Amino acid sequence: MGAVLVRFYAGAADAAGCREENVTADTVGALRTALLQRHGDRLSRILAASTVLIGDERVTSDEFTLRDDTLVEILPPYAGG
């Protein structure tokens, strides 16, 4: 299993209580599970609606394989005008 750096933005950072953290996971699905175990309901709804970026790629598959030292960015939907 690889250690990845997760960077949270906006409401996702508020829900997680941090802007970034290291998580051990080998797939995006395992990462989601680990994040929900750590942060529970505070992050659950936001994570479900958020975009997951790895590099410049939007990742939608929970089967996407993560490598050591991967940067995973969690971007919640933005509101504004």
LINKALIN-V997894 format. One record per backbone hydrogen bond with DSSP energy under -1.0 kcal/mol. NH is the residue of the N-H (numbers start at 0). CO is the residue of the C=O. Records with the same first field share a line. If there is no record, write none. Layout:
# LINKALIN-V997894
NH: CO / CO
This chain:
# LINKALIN-V997894
3: 22
4: 69
5: 20
6: 71
7: 18
8: 73
11: 8
13: 9
14: 10
15: 11
16: 12
17: 12
20: 5
22: 3
24: 1
27: 63
28: 61
30: 26
31: 27
32: 28
33: 29
34: 30
35: 31
36: 32
37: 33
38: 34
39: 35
41: 38
42: 39
43: 39
46: 42
47: 43
48: 44
50: 74
52: 72
53: 56
56: 53
58: 51
63: 60
65: 25
68: 2
69: 66
71: 4
72: 52
73: 6
74: 50
